[in-house]
Amino acid sequence: MKVNNGPLWITDFVYGGMDGAVTTFAVVAGVVGAGLPSGIIIILGLANIFADGFSMSVGRFESGRSEQELDAHFLSLHKMPVRPDLDRLGPWSGAVVTFVSFIIVGLIPLIGYVWANLRHVGPPPFTTTIISTLTALFIVGLIKGWALGDRKLLAGLVSMLIGGTAAAVSYGIGYWLHNSIGLTI
């Protein structure tokens, strides 16, 4: 694999974007599977996006800070850096890129529901969610493949498969909880 020396933000962009799309897509699919109203999708989706986006960015910040402290400690003991070839954003910048990417890409699965709620017309919202989210995941995968100098098409398809599988599992669980054991709201 040939690394393309992509921009420093690529790791955090892919991390935030993938998780934003996948978790929101899974929330939407689970609610649809349970046959719950679309208003619940919007409420849970937005709550998930901002809470999980914040959580991930704080986790990225703490992880980056721990990495810097570990490197400093290793350097003081051995007079050489732990990973001299590791070129990443610092904790604050990485946290911001993760958060922004999570929010932007994570909003995509909700577009069909927000649009349908505002306009009361258009294609079925879940169809819009499936198409737009899988497209967004494919694009995030393409960007990852480009940055790695790897097979872009394969990276895009793998990203779609990951997100689609998570949504299918969530849909199935929502459906099962609602229809098989009669769990309702």
LOVOLO-282613 format. One record per residue (C-alpha): residue number from 0; y, x, z. Coordinates in steps of 0.02 Angstrom, whole numbers. Last residue first. Layout:
// residues N
@n->NUM | c2->Y | c1->X | c3->Z
...
This chain:
// residues 185
@n->184 | c2->154 | c1->-2189 | c3->1169
@n->183 | c2->-25 | c1->-2197 | c3->1117
@n->182 | c2->-192 | c1->-2112 | c3->1156
@n->181 | c2->-327 | c1->-2225 | c3->1085
@n->180 | c2->-470 | c1->-2101 | c3->1101
@n->179 | c2->-516 | c1->-2094 | c3->919
@n->178 | c2->-359 | c1->-2157 | c3->835
@n->177 | c2->-212 | c1->-2079 | c3->925
@n->176 | c2->-290 | c1->-1920 | c3->992
@n->175 | c2->-389 | c1->-1895 | c3->831
@n->174 | c2->-240 | c1->-1919 | c3->717
@n->173 | c2->-131 | c1->-1802 | c3->819
@n->172 | c2->-271 | c1->-1673 | c3->825
@n->171 | c2->-299 | c1->-1687 | c3->638
@n->170 | c2->-114 | c1->-1673 | c3->599
@n->169 | c2->-100 | c1->-1519 | c3->709
@n->168 | c2->-250 | c1->-1436 | c3->626
@n->167 | c2->-181 | c1->-1478 | c3->453
@n->166 | c2->-9 | c1->-1410 | c3->501
@n->165 | c2->-83 | c1->-1245 | c3->562
@n->164 | c2->-188 | c1->-1232 | c3->403
@n->163 | c2->-39 | c1->-1266 | c3->291
@n->162 | c2->66 | c1->-1135 | c3->379
@n->161 | c2->-66 | c1->-1000 | c3->368
@n->160 | c2->-113 | c1->-1045 | c3->189
@n->159 | c2->69 | c1->-1044 | c3->133
@n->158 | c2->95 | c1->-871 | c3->208
@n->157 | c2->-64 | c1->-810 | c3->123
@n->156 | c2->-3 | c1->-880 | c3->-44
@n->155 | c2->163 | c1->-789 | c3->-29
@n->154 | c2->79 | c1->-624 | c3->17
@n->153 | c2->-40 | c1->-645 | c3->-131
@n->152 | c2->105 | c1->-675 | c3->-250
@n->151 | c2->201 | c1->-526 | c3->-181
@n->150 | c2->60 | c1->-400 | c3->-199
@n->149 | c2->127 | c1->-257 | c3->-93
@n->148 | c2->284 | c1->-154 | c3->-102
@n->147 | c2->299 | c1->-190 | c3->84
@n->146 | c2->473 | c1->-264 | c3->68
@n->145 | c2->424 | c1->-361 | c3->-88
@n->144 | c2->268 | c1->-431 | c3->-5
@n->143 | c2->371 | c1->-488 | c3->145
@n->142 | c2->499 | c1->-569 | c3->32
@n->141 | c2->360 | c1->-656 | c3->-64
@n->140 | c2->284 | c1->-716 | c3->100
@n->139 | c2->452 | c1->-790 | c3->155
@n->138 | c2->463 | c1->-874 | c3->-16
@n->137 | c2->287 | c1->-947 | c3->-1
@n->136 | c2->328 | c1->-1011 | c3->174
@n->135 | c2->484 | c1->-1097 | c3->106
@n->134 | c2->384 | c1->-1177 | c3->-35
@n->133 | c2->250 | c1->-1235 | c3->87
@n->132 | c2->387 | c1->-1309 | c3->194
@n->131 | c2->476 | c1->-1398 | c3->51
@n->130 | c2->318 | c1->-1473 | c3->-24
@n->129 | c2->238 | c1->-1529 | c3->140
@n->128 | c2->400 | c1->-1594 | c3->214
@n->127 | c2->447 | c1->-1690 | c3->56
@n->126 | c2->275 | c1->-1772 | c3->57
@n->125 | c2->299 | c1->-1811 | c3->242
@n->124 | c2->467 | c1->-1892 | c3->204
@n->123 | c2->400 | c1->-2012 | c3->72
@n->122 | c2->516 | c1->-1993 | c3->-78
@n->121 | c2->692 | c1->-2057 | c3->-68
@n->120 | c2->784 | c1->-2197 | c3->17
@n->119 | c2->838 | c1->-2244 | c3->194
@n->118 | c2->991 | c1->-2132 | c3->172
@n->117 | c2->1018 | c1->-2057 | c3->345
@n->116 | c2->842 | c1->-2075 | c3->415
@n->115 | c2->763 | c1->-2030 | c3->248
@n->114 | c2->871 | c1->-1873 | c3->237
@n->113 | c2->833 | c1->-1822 | c3->416
@n->112 | c2->648 | c1->-1852 | c3->387
@n->111 | c2->641 | c1->-1758 | c3->222
@n->110 | c2->741 | c1->-1611 | c3->291
@n->109 | c2->635 | c1->-1590 | c3->448
@n->108 | c2->510 | c1->-1464 | c3->379
@n->107 | c2->657 | c1->-1355 | c3->319
@n->106 | c2->741 | c1->-1339 | c3->489
@n->105 | c2->622 | c1->-1200 | c3->543
@n->104 | c2->677 | c1->-1090 | c3->397
@n->103 | c2->857 | c1->-1091 | c3->457
@n->102 | c2->823 | c1->-1095 | c3->644
@n->101 | c2->685 | c1->-963 | c3->647
@n->100 | c2->784 | c1->-848 | c3->530
@n->99 | c2->938 | c1->-863 | c3->640
@n->98 | c2->840 | c1->-829 | c3->799
@n->97 | c2->740 | c1->-682 | c3->731
@n->96 | c2->895 | c1->-604 | c3->652
@n->95 | c2->990 | c1->-622 | c3->817
@n->94 | c2->847 | c1->-550 | c3->921
@n->93 | c2->827 | c1->-402 | c3->803
@n->92 | c2->1014 | c1->-366 | c3->812
@n->91 | c2->1011 | c1->-369 | c3->1002
@n->90 | c2->851 | c1->-268 | c3->1023
@n->89 | c2->892 | c1->-135 | c3->892
@n->88 | c2->838 | c1->-156 | c3->712
@n->87 | c2->690 | c1->-60 | c3->651
@n->86 | c2->647 | c1->110 | c3->574
@n->85 | c2->489 | c1->180 | c3->649
@n->84 | c2->460 | c1->354 | c3->574
@n->83 | c2->500 | c1->452 | c3->734
@n->82 | c2->378 | c1->346 | c3->832
@n->81 | c2->351 | c1->420 | c3->1004
@n->80 | c2->502 | c1->535 | c3->995
@n->79 | c2->485 | c1->718 | c3->1046
@n->78 | c2->529 | c1->816 | c3->1202
@n->77 | c2->361 | c1->770 | c3->1282
@n->76 | c2->410 | c1->695 | c3->1450
@n->75 | c2->591 | c1->645 | c3->1417
@n->74 | c2->544 | c1->585 | c3->1243
@n->73 | c2->403 | c1->478 | c3->1311
@n->72 | c2->522 | c1->395 | c3->1435
@n->71 | c2->654 | c1->366 | c3->1301
@n->70 | c2->522 | c1->293 | c3->1182
@n->69 | c2->456 | c1->178 | c3->1319
@n->68 | c2->633 | c1->121 | c3->1360
@n->67 | c2->669 | c1->85 | c3->1176
@n->66 | c2->507 | c1->-12 | c3->1158
@n->65 | c2->546 | c1->-112 | c3->1315
@n->64 | c2->717 | c1->-155 | c3->1243
@n->63 | c2->639 | c1->-210 | c3->1079
@n->62 | c2->510 | c1->-319 | c3->1168
@n->61 | c2->643 | c1->-395 | c3->1281
@n->60 | c2->754 | c1->-436 | c3->1131
@n->59 | c2->609 | c1->-504 | c3->1029
@n->58 | c2->554 | c1->-613 | c3->1176
@n->57 | c2->732 | c1->-676 | c3->1195
@n->56 | c2->735 | c1->-715 | c3->1009
@n->55 | c2->568 | c1->-802 | c3->1020
@n->54 | c2->620 | c1->-910 | c3->1167
@n->53 | c2->784 | c1->-959 | c3->1084
@n->52 | c2->695 | c1->-1007 | c3->923
@n->51 | c2->564 | c1->-1101 | c3->1025
@n->50 | c2->696 | c1->-1203 | c3->1117
@n->49 | c2->806 | c1->-1230 | c3->964
@n->48 | c2->672 | c1->-1273 | c3->838
@n->47 | c2->560 | c1->-1367 | c3->958
@n->46 | c2->699 | c1->-1484 | c3->1016
@n->45 | c2->747 | c1->-1514 | c3->835
@n->44 | c2->569 | c1->-1555 | c3->785
@n->43 | c2->534 | c1->-1661 | c3->939
@n->42 | c2->688 | c1->-1769 | c3->908
@n->41 | c2->669 | c1->-1778 | c3->718
@n->40 | c2->483 | c1->-1816 | c3->726
@n->39 | c2->510 | c1->-1945 | c3->863
@n->38 | c2->633 | c1->-2035 | c3->750
@n->37 | c2->498 | c1->-2038 | c3->617
@n->36 | c2->393 | c1->-2159 | c3->718
@n->35 | c2->219 | c1->-2110 | c3->780
@n->34 | c2->61 | c1->-2123 | c3->675
@n->33 | c2->-31 | c1->-1989 | c3->774
@n->32 | c2->-57 | c1->-1888 | c3->615
@n->31 | c2->129 | c1->-1903 | c3->577
@n->30 | c2->171 | c1->-1835 | c3->751
@n->29 | c2->48 | c1->-1691 | c3->730
@n->28 | c2->110 | c1->-1652 | c3->554
@n->27 | c2->292 | c1->-1646 | c3->609
@n->26 | c2->254 | c1->-1532 | c3->758
@n->25 | c2->144 | c1->-1421 | c3->648
@n->24 | c2->281 | c1->-1405 | c3->516
@n->23 | c2->403 | c1->-1359 | c3->655
@n->22 | c2->285 | c1->-1225 | c3->720
@n->21 | c2->244 | c1->-1155 | c3->548
@n->20 | c2->422 | c1->-1153 | c3->479
@n->19 | c2->501 | c1->-1071 | c3->630
@n->18 | c2->354 | c1->-952 | c3->654
@n->17 | c2->361 | c1->-889 | c3->476
@n->16 | c2->550 | c1->-875 | c3->475
@n->15 | c2->564 | c1->-786 | c3->642
@n->14 | c2->432 | c1->-653 | c3->608
@n->13 | c2->479 | c1->-634 | c3->424
@n->12 | c2->663 | c1->-611 | c3->467
@n->11 | c2->623 | c1->-494 | c3->612
@n->10 | c2->519 | c1->-380 | c3->502
@n->9 | c2->643 | c1->-388 | c3->358
@n->8 | c2->798 | c1->-343 | c3->458
@n->7 | c2->788 | c1->-157 | c3->423
@n->6 | c2->805 | c1->-184 | c3->236
@n->5 | c2->658 | c1->-141 | c3->125
@n->4 | c2->586 | c1->33 | c3->116
@n->3 | c2->468 | c1->-24 | c3->-23
@n->2 | c2->311 | c1->26 | c3->70
@n->1 | c2->170 | c1->68 | c3->-50
@n->0 | c2->0 | c1->0 | c3->0
